[in-house]
Amino acid sequence: MCVLQMVANYLNISIKDTEESLKDGVILCQLLNEMKKNAVRIINMPQGDEKLNTIKSTKNLTAFQKFTSMYLKGDCCSLAEIQQAELTPIYETLKKLTEKFPMQSDA
């Protein structure tokens, strides 16, 4: 199972457009909070069908990047890689996170 699908299953969400769902950082921050309580204290969420503006998206992505950089000792994807939706480094970072913080299913 691909890491992103595992994340979607764990968060009980549907990810329609992989790249777009990662770019605003919401799902990435939600995942961190599932792995480690209060890892990200404030997650900027979109209102209705609107996309997050650049400032709020950047705040989410920066929170994700700071957490991963700290816990993976810098061996993680960069903010630019997430913003440009470079999937390989993002997947590698998510895989490392799931190894460090194993996800437990309710099943």
Secondary structure, DSSP 8 states (H G I E B T S, - for coil): --HHHHHHHHHT---SSHHHHHHTSHHHHHHHHHHSTTSSS------TT----HHHHHHHHHHHHHHHHHHTTT-S--HHHHHTT-HHHHHHHHHHHHHHS------
